[in-house]
Amino acid sequence: MKKNILVGVCAGISSYKTCELVRLLVKNNFSVKVIMTENSTKFVTPLVFQSLTQCPVYLDTFGLSDCGSIKHISLAKWAHACVIAPLSANSLSKIAQGLCDNLLTTVVCALPKNTKVLLIPAMNENMWNNPIVGENIRKLEKIKKYIILPPQKGELACGDSGQGRMPQPGEIYTTLKSITK
Ligand SMILES: Cc1cc2nc3c(=O)[nH]c(=O)nc-3n(C[C@H](O)[C@H](O)[C@H](O)COP(=O)(O)O)c2cc1C
């Protein structure tokens, strides 16, 4: 059976790698729908994801849907699994607090209990080492549905070097595949 994957995209420099992740998923016969935060559209345009998935990209909680369904509920029910890559420090804190102030955070909150969410945080090392970010990660790690792939060490887009890099799309794909088995 074809698996349905919701891909959430936050406003981080590594969102260019999410294009390749989406391409890999589509190529390997997953059905993919992409939800972008408004800020993330400043990094990669919705047109890129729309072209890769041949589906509309979801941005807005309140926009009318084609079939009259309530978007955040129908998307949450549609998904067999969800991956958020990159997950910004900002959206991480919102999810950890249960905030629902945009389509992505609202869908995450509305996902059924057994739907797994693979979180791919990526940020500058100082952000990653911020104790509040650490607290949010630990809080989500305690909840079974969240699986966190920690950022890797190396050169960061801002020119610093340290832990913060988003893993390569192939690694994220392999983890996602094992979750959806
Ligand atoms: C050039 C640039 C790169 C950024 N990269 C990151 C990043 O990699 N990780 C992160 O957590 N925030 C990053 N930010 C900050 C986020 O874009 C900002 O916190 C934003 O409000 C997140 O919005 P969202 O969570 O709604 O997507 C970056 C900002 C800029 C201007």
The ligand as a Gaussian input file, in Angstrom:
#p B3LYP/6-31G(d) Opt

LIG

0 1
 C       19.260000      33.411000       6.659000
 C       18.542000      32.808000       7.822000
 C       18.784000      31.507000       8.141000
 C       18.122000      30.911000       9.234000
 N       18.382000      29.612000       9.520000
 C       17.767000      29.046000      10.587000
 C       18.028000      27.690000      10.909000
 O       18.779000      26.985000      10.223000
 N       17.397000      27.165000      11.981000
 C       16.537000      27.902000      12.767000
 O       16.014000      27.361000      13.744000
 N       16.267000      29.182000      12.472000
 C       16.847000      29.770000      11.402000
 N       16.571000      31.071000      11.090000
 C       15.587000      31.815000      11.920000
 C       14.157000      31.429000      11.526000
 O       13.965000      31.658000      10.140000
 C       13.147000      32.236000      12.355000
 O       13.268000      31.897000      13.721000
 C       11.729000      32.032000      11.892000
 O       10.864000      32.821000      12.687000
 C       11.254000      30.585000      11.951000
 O        9.956000      30.510000      11.444000
 P        9.103000      29.158000      11.347000
 O        9.420000      28.354000      12.554000
 O        7.688000      29.652000      11.328000
 O        9.436000      28.476000      10.071000
 C       17.198000      31.682000       9.997000
 C       16.937000      32.999000       9.648000
 C       17.611000      33.557000       8.569000
 C       17.319000      34.991000       8.223000

